[in-house]
Amino acid sequence: MVRRTPFPGTCYGCIAAVMSLMITGCHDNPPDQADPFRVTNAHNVHLAQVEEHDFPTIYSVPGTIVPSNRLQIASRVSGYIENIYVDEGDLVEPGAILVEIDNAQVEASIKSAQAGVVSAQAELEEAQDDVSRYRKLVRSKTITEDELRKAIVRQTSAQASLAKAQAELKLNHQNQQYTHITSPVRAQVRERLQDPGDLAGTGNPILRLDVLGPMELEVYLPSTRVGNVVVGQDLDVYIQSVNTPLTGNVKSIVWAADKVTRRSKVRIDLPDNQSLAPGQFARADIVLGQESLTVIPREAITERAGIEGAFIVDEGGTVRFRSVRLGKEHKDYREVLAGPEAGAHVVLNPPVLMHEGDHVTQASPHGS
């Protein structure tokens, strides 16, 4: 039979001490305390403050760049389309032929008008001869003056018929030039509505052109916002892929809202810029008022262990990392929704090796 001998009392005390040290070693240092075994570093940094500033309240609305002027190309004569020499997206110069209309009908009308002129001319000549002859017969009292007056009326009527026939002939000659439709301006073809072989009716559009020149931005504002905009108001316009804004000017406001979207169209004049083209996407930032925000410089925002925050400096020059919940962007600042309060000093562009509990030396205001 084996007899178990208990440990002396002093051994129990040693074991308890060792276990206590092991348990203590399994816990991290509190987040607000520096590791006592780590050597603190000193950094030469620039500082700034978390402050309250008044910023404009901006409402951003997307829109589309459109030309200030647009054209619809239509035929002034009826006829079948023989050729359309342009397609959507093509650039056209002034005088370029766009559409050719079959001129068979116009030529037939010209021949008909020419025949009408010849007939009216012959009728006038005959009426003039009658008047000349009747004047002699009246003097010899062979016929009465009533018959002479009737001859003069026929002459006047013949003159009017000739003038009408000549006007029709001139009109048909003019229509002949309209069978070749040319561009009056430098433009880009936005839409082609008909094809060769279609019947071009008088006034029916065949092409739609965007005049290449002054551009404007069309945006649509909800009824709750359009009242904050006035004609002549300046605002920033951001073109896609361009960081520098253009200065736009409110040209007009269409107060009648769309029945479905309940939004009103606002037209914004844009400055001359060669990079602008119809159909581009853009964003207008409309100032609706002012608001007071607590903000932190962008340069103070950093990340540690996947947490976004900033290093706060206390009165003794020791830095503490504090998480920050950010809001709106205002150029070089970000709104602080949760985190350091106004008046707190923060480190700008904190070094990668900066840690909790480090000290900052030779601290100076940013930009000094």
Sequence and secondary structure as in RCSB ss.txt:
>XXXX:A:sequence
MVRRTPFPGTCYGCIAAVMSLMITGCHDNPPDQADPFRVTNAHNVHLAQVEEHDFPTIYSVPGTIVPSNRLQIAS
RVSGYIENIYVDEGDLVEPGAILVEIDNAQVEASIKSAQAGVVSAQAELEEAQDDVSRYRKLVRSKTITEDELRK
AIVRQTSAQASLAKAQAELKLNHQNQQYTHITSPVRAQVRERLQDPGDLAGTGNPILRLDVLGPMELEVYLPSTR
VGNVVVGQDLDVYIQSVNTPLTGNVKSIVWAADKVTRRSKVRIDLPDNQSLAPGQFARADIVLGQESLTVIPREA
ITERAGIEGAFIVDEGGTVRFRSVRLGKEHKDYREVLAGPEAGAHVVLNPPVLMHEGDHVTQASPHGS
>XXXX:A:secstr
        HHHHHHHHHHHHHHHHHTS   TTS  TTS   EEEEEEEE EEEEEEEEEEEEEEEEES EEEEE 
SS EEEEEE   TT EE TT EEEEE  HHHHHHHHHHHHHHHHHHHHHHHHHHHHHHHHHHHHTTSS HHHHHH
HHHHHHHHHHHHHHHHHHHHHHHHHHHTTEEE SS EEEEEE   TTSEE TT EEEEEEESS EEEEEEEEHHH
HTT  TT EEEEEETT  S EEEEEEEE  S  TTT EEEEEEE    TT  TT EEEEEEEEEEEEEEEEEGGG
 EEETTEEEEEEE TTSBEEEEE EEEEEETTEEEEEESS TT EEEES  TT  TT EEEEEEETT 
